[in-house]
Amino acid sequence: MSSESTKEECLAWAAKDPYGVLSPYKFSRRAVGSEDVSLKITHCGICYADVGWTMNKLGDSKYPLVPGYCFRIPDDYPLALAAPLLCAGITVYNPMIRHGMNRAGKSLGVIGLGGLGHMAVKFGKAFGLKVTVLSTTLSKKEEALSVLGADNFVLSSDQDQMKALSRSLDFIIDTSSGDHPFDPFMTLLKTNGVFVLVAFPSEIKFSPANLNPGIFLLQLLDLES
């Protein structure tokens, strides 16, 4: 608590219009009252939702807009390394733990290799899973295998590569925000496999026929966005 009675000049990074470009922004904060808590922010995470708000994707943004969020970080953890875990990290970690994707020896498919995909691959390897990255971008193969340590890379637009992976995955976590077909990926799951969507495509469509091989597959299908 603080009994500050004077206003304080603050510096932030803000979007001034729907272009979403962040630039330095100074503003005066009201005096901290007896029921307020004053926090010093040294690092700030920016997630996909923040980007959407800076560009007024939902039509309710008010400018200037300062995106981001701050959480209490353990004293022994480097603050600069914590920021990526505040959004992309927890977005994939939470459903992976909830659906048992931390069982060593199981197979995981990760659709997309953006911020969410990076974290999904890292967690998957840390959990002892056999990780396959599924992407439409061949140039990401080297990064997936050599940098992130994925076990396999499949070009999802290559029907032969996809067919070779049929019914081989225990889990799939979909991190691709762009609109894309779901049916080709459903066929990669084993019976009773789990498909988790953490991205935000504009529509979700799949054929019930692709769920027939496992009667419980539909029950385990979980869309988290």
FIKEKE-909126 format. One record per residue (C-alpha): residue in three letters; x, z, y. Coordinates in steps of 0.05 Angstrom, whole numbers, padded with zeros to 5 digits, always signed. Layout:
residues N
ALAXZY...
//
This chain:
residues 225
MET+00000+00000+00000SER+00022-00011+00071SER-00001+00010+00140GLU+00028-00049+00177SER-00009-00060+00242THR+00022-00124+00266LYS+00013-00194+00242GLU+00069-00227+00204GLU+00093-00299+00209CYS+00093-00331+00140LEU+00122-00395+00112ALA+00089-00436+00058TRP+00086-00506+00030ALA+00019-00539+00044ALA-00018-00604+00038LYS-00046-00626+00104ASP-00092-00682+00078PRO-00117-00715+00013TYR-00050-00751+00005GLY-00027-00686-00026VAL+00043-00687+00003LEU+00071-00616+00010SER+00109-00597+00073PRO+00131-00532+00107TYR+00073-00495+00139LYS+00076-00433+00183PHE+00018-00387+00192SER+00002-00316+00215ARG-00023-00267+00163ARG-00070-00212+00185ALA-00045-00141+00185VAL-00041-00108+00117GLY-00097-00057+00111SER-00100+00009+00074GLU-00134-00025+00015ASP-00088-00085+00012VAL-00026-00098-00030SER+00032-00136+00001LEU+00072-00181-00046LYS+00137-00217-00036ILE+00134-00286-00069THR+00202-00316-00086HIS+00180-00372-00134CYS+00114-00407-00144GLY+00087-00449-00201ILE+00047-00513-00188CYS+00001-00539-00242TYR-00040-00602-00252ALA-00102-00568-00223ASP-00062-00551-00160VAL-00043-00624-00153GLY-00116-00643-00160TRP-00136-00594-00105THR-00083-00619-00057MET-00112-00689-00066ASN-00184-00665-00061LYS-00202-00691-00130LEU-00263-00645-00135GLY-00285-00658-00064ASP-00282-00585-00041SER-00211-00578-00015LYS-00200-00550+00055TYR-00137-00565+00093PRO-00084-00542+00104LEU-00082-00523+00031VAL-00028-00480-00001PRO-00028-00489-00077GLY+00003-00445-00129TYR-00001-00375-00158CYS+00043-00314-00171PHE+00046-00263-00228ARG+00087-00200-00242ILE+00149-00222-00280PRO+00191-00175-00323ASP+00252-00151-00284ASP+00301-00179-00335TYR+00272-00250-00335PRO+00301-00302-00286LEU+00246-00318-00236ALA+00266-00391-00230LEU+00254-00400-00305ALA+00188-00363-00305ALA+00149-00412-00261PRO+00140-00467-00314LEU+00111-00415-00362LEU+00056-00394-00314CYS+00014-00457-00326ALA+00040-00507-00375GLY+00069-00452-00418ILE+00007-00408-00425THR-00039-00469-00429VAL-00008-00490-00495TYR+00017-00422-00520ASN-00052-00389-00519PRO-00089-00440-00563MET-00028-00448-00609ILE-00029-00373-00624ARG-00105-00371-00629HIS-00107-00426-00681GLY-00047-00404-00722MET+00001-00457-00699ASN+00058-00407-00706ARG+00063-00412-00782ALA+00132-00437-00800GLY+00134-00498-00844LYS+00069-00528-00819SER+00066-00595-00784LEU+00047-00605-00711GLY+00032-00669-00673VAL+00040-00667-00597ILE+00003-00723-00559GLY+00037-00738-00493LEU+00104-00714-00467GLY+00091-00690-00396GLY+00095-00618-00373LEU+00046-00592-00425GLY+00077-00634-00480HIS+00147-00608-00465MET+00123-00536-00474ALA+00083-00553-00537VAL+00145-00583-00569LYS+00189-00524-00550PHE+00139-00473-00576GLY+00128-00513-00639LYS+00202-00514-00655ALA+00209-00440-00638PHE+00152-00425-00687GLY+00188-00464-00742LEU+00140-00523-00744LYS+00156-00595-00761VAL+00140-00628-00695THR+00121-00701-00685VAL+00114-00728-00614LEU+00060-00782-00606SER+00068-00824-00544THR+00054-00893-00517THR+00120-00893-00480LEU+00180-00913-00523SER+00229-00892-00469LYS+00211-00819-00483LYS+00237-00822-00554GLU+00308-00801-00537GLU+00284-00742-00496ALA+00235-00720-00551LEU+00287-00722-00606SER+00353-00706-00573VAL+00334-00662-00515LEU+00272-00624-00540GLY+00290-00625-00613ALA+00227-00657-00642ASP+00232-00678-00715ASN+00197-00744-00707PHE+00173-00793-00654VAL+00116-00841-00665LEU+00095-00896-00618SER+00020-00886-00619SER+00007-00959-00601ASP+00043-00982-00665GLN-00009-00985-00720ASP+00043-00985-00776GLN+00076-00922-00750MET+00009-00888-00743LYS-00014-00909-00812ALA+00049-00879-00842LEU+00030-00812-00811SER-00041-00813-00838ARG-00068-00745-00863SER-00001-00712-00854LEU-00010-00663-00796ASP-00037-00592-00800PHE-00046-00588-00724ILE-00051-00634-00665ILE-00047-00611-00593ASP-00068-00664-00543THR-00034-00658-00476SER-00049-00728-00449SER-00092-00726-00386GLY-00104-00801-00382ASP-00163-00831-00417HIS-00145-00850-00488PRO-00178-00861-00556PHE-00185-00801-00602ASP-00202-00835-00668PRO-00131-00858-00684PHE-00106-00787-00678MET-00162-00756-00718THR-00140-00796-00778LEU-00072-00762-00776LEU-00100-00693-00792LYS-00101-00663-00861THR-00166-00635-00889ASN-00183-00572-00849GLY-00134-00593-00795VAL-00140-00568-00724PHE-00144-00612-00662VAL-00136-00577-00594LEU-00146-00613-00528VAL-00113-00580-00469ALA-00113-00640-00422PHE-00169-00665-00378PRO-00190-00737-00393SER-00253-00763-00360GLU-00289-00772-00427ILE-00282-00751-00500LYS-00306-00799-00554PHE-00293-00801-00628SER-00328-00827-00690PRO-00359-00775-00737ALA-00334-00818-00795ASN-00263-00795-00779LEU-00284-00723-00793ASN-00312-00737-00863PRO-00249-00724-00903GLY-00255-00649-00887ILE-00322-00615-00883PHE-00293-00558-00842LEU-00254-00603-00795LEU-00310-00608-00745GLN-00318-00533-00745LEU-00245-00524-00729LEU-00244-00578-00676ASP-00230-00540-00611LEU-00229-00572-00543GLU-00194-00528-00492SER-00190-00555-00421
//
